[in-house]
Amino acid sequence: MQYEIRAVDSDNDLPELCEMLDSVMTDGMSVARFTDWIKSPRPINRHMVAVSESGEIVGWAESDRAANEPK
């Protein structure tokens, strides 16, 4: 099976992605919470998804660094 790794499409991916994350994250995840997170000003704030051939989001990764964290 082939997977595509790409940036999160905030216009289309959030409901499916947040449903997946909500099922595995201790504090849960909502579209509103995720939107606030990805729009926060940070030097590094990248969110990626893995998408199956059928278009289903099957994985997620993030790279994040706050402004006050050491480089």
C-alpha positions in Angstrom: 0.0 0.0 0.0 1.2 3.5 -0.9 0.9 6.5 1.5 1.1 10.2 0.8 2.8 12.3 3.4 1.7 15.9 3.1 1.0 19.1 5.1 -2.3 19.3 6.9 -5.0 20.9 4.7 -6.8 23.0 7.3 -9.7 23.6 5.0 -10.4 19.9 4.5 -8.5 17.6 6.9 -9.5 18.9 10.3 -12.7 17.0 11.1 -11.2 13.6 10.2 -7.9 14.4 11.7 -9.4 15.7 15.0 -11.7 12.7 15.2 -8.6 10.4 15.0 -6.6 12.5 17.5 -9.5 12.7 19.9 -9.6 8.9 20.2 -6.0 8.6 21.2 -5.0 11.9 23.0 -5.4 12.0 26.8 -7.0 15.5 26.7 -8.9 14.8 23.5 -8.9 17.1 20.4 -11.5 19.3 18.8 -11.4 21.2 15.5 -11.5 24.5 17.4 -8.6 23.5 19.7 -6.5 22.1 16.8 -7.1 25.3 14.8 -5.9 27.5 17.7 -2.8 25.3 18.0 -1.8 25.4 14.3 -2.4 29.2 14.1 -0.3 30.0 17.1 2.8 32.1 16.3 5.8 29.8 16.7 9.2 29.7 15.0 8.5 26.1 14.0 4.9 24.9 13.7 4.4 22.2 11.1 1.7 19.5 11.0 1.8 16.6 8.5 -0.6 13.7 7.7 -0.2 10.3 6.2 -3.0 9.5 3.8 -3.8 6.1 2.4 -4.6 5.3 -1.2 -8.3 5.6 -0.4 -7.8 9.1 1.0 -8.2 8.2 4.7 -5.9 9.9 7.2 -3.9 7.1 8.9 -1.2 9.1 10.7 -0.1 12.5 11.9 3.1 14.2 12.9 4.1 17.6 14.1 7.2 19.6 14.5 6.8 22.4 17.0 9.0 24.8 18.9 7.8 27.7 21.0 9.7 31.0 20.8 11.1 30.6 24.4 12.6 27.1 23.8 16.3 26.9 23.1 17.4 26.4 19.5 
